[in-house]
Amino acid sequence: MARIPSQLALLGVVLVATSAPAQGVDFEHDVAPTLANYCLDCHRAGKTSGGLDLTTAAAALKGGETAPALKPGKAPPILASDDMRELQERLNALGYDAGTRDGRLGEITRAGVKQAQQKFGLPADGYPTKELLALLRKGK
């Protein structure tokens, strides 16, 4: 697993510690792997896709050009890697370009997700949800 910078660890501690529902959440086990798998390739110092930098708590709370600021206790659930790969496969099969079936939420996958969300009347924010995956499983 990729090494998590200390600033990112601080971000996780800040987000988890300020969220009452997050009691019992372990940063190293529950938060860091998700950020490493889904976020740091594009949102780190020197490479801030969409202007979103997740290397410090202050930067993450500020948000990016198209992404809202993170709010403690209000993070959207992230699909597990297997679910993300299935979502990408189903999006591609239905004609929505989700890019490579790699289980990562990159810009191409987000664009495909957003198109599908618009078709299904869901909030078109580009963040995949279990609700969208369930609709895609129905083959609509």
Buried (B, 14 or more C-beta within 10 A) or exposed (E): EEEBBEBBBBBBEBBBEEBEEBEEBEBEEEBBBBBBBBBBBBBBEEEBBBEBBBBBBEBBBEBBEEBEEBEBEEBEEBBEBEBBBBBBEBBBEBEBEBBEBEBBBBEBBBBBBBBBBEEEEBEBBBBBBEEBBEBBEEEE
